[in-house]
């Protein structure tokens, strides 16, 4: 099973690319949490510090996670199951004025 990822701003710098595809075995369901853990293993401490709160270990609230354009907060949050070909975008807060 393949999941495509889209990185923006700081995460784009950490990953060194705009997009990436991860491949998982079909033996068990893949969740958003599993993808984030795979990315933390691949990109190390800089990814972990940006995405996870150091004290609680929870994903930082300022980040938006979209699966095929739908916020995970309207699905099953980080337990949202992904299907082959899904696109997960990790989007930082947007400011402007």
C-alpha positions in Angstrom: 0.0 0.0 0.0 1.3 3.4 -0.9 0.5 6.8 0.8 1.6 10.1 -0.8 2.7 12.9 1.5 2.8 16.7 0.9 5.1 18.8 2.9 4.9 22.6 3.4 7.2 25.3 4.8 9.4 24.0 7.7 8.6 20.3 7.0 9.5 20.8 3.3 12.9 22.0 4.6 13.3 19.1 7.0 12.4 16.5 4.4 14.3 18.3 1.6 11.3 17.8 -0.8 7.7 18.8 -1.4 6.3 15.3 -1.8 7.1 11.7 -0.9 5.5 8.3 -1.1 5.7 5.8 1.7 5.0 2.1 1.1 3.5 -0.1 3.8 2.8 -3.8 3.9 -0.8 -4.8 3.3 -0.9 -6.9 6.5 -2.4 -4.3 8.8 -4.4 -1.1 8.5 -2.3 2.1 8.1 -3.2 5.1 10.2 -2.1 8.7 10.2 -0.2 8.0 13.4 1.7 5.2 11.7 2.7 7.6 8.9 3.9 10.2 11.3 5.9 7.6 13.2 7.5 6.4 10.0 8.4 10.0 9.1 9.9 10.6 12.6 12.1 7.6 12.1 13.2 8.7 8.7 13.8 12.4 9.4 14.8 12.2 13.1 14.8 14.7 15.8 14.1 17.8 13.7 10.8 16.2 12.4 9.9 15.1 15.9 10.5 18.5 17.5 8.4 20.2 14.9 5.5 17.8 15.0 5.4 16.6 18.6 5.1 18.4 21.9 8.2 17.5 23.8 6.4 17.3 27.2 3.2 15.5 26.2 4.4 13.5 23.2 1.1 14.6 21.4 1.0 16.1 17.9 1.2 19.9 18.2 -2.2 21.6 17.8 -1.1 24.2 15.3 -0.6 21.7 12.5 -3.4 20.7 10.1 -3.5 17.2 8.6 -5.6 16.6 5.5 -6.4 13.2 4.0 -7.5 13.7 0.4 -8.4 17.3 1.3 -10.4 16.4 4.4 -9.2 17.4 7.9 -8.4 14.4 10.1 -10.3 16.2 12.9 -13.5 15.5 10.9 -12.5 11.9 10.5 -10.9 9.8 13.2 -8.1 12.2 14.0 -4.7 10.4 14.0 -6.4 7.0 14.1 -7.8 7.7 10.6 -7.2 4.7 8.4 -5.6 5.3 5.1 -6.2 3.5 1.8 -3.9 2.8 -1.1 -3.3 6.0 -3.0 -4.4 8.4 -0.3 -2.7 11.8 0.0 -1.7 13.1 3.5 -0.9 16.8 3.6 0.7 18.3 6.7 0.0 22.0 6.7 1.4 24.6 9.2 -0.7 27.6 10.3 -1.2 30.3 7.8 -0.8 33.9 8.7 -1.2 37.1 6.8 -2.8 40.4 6.9 
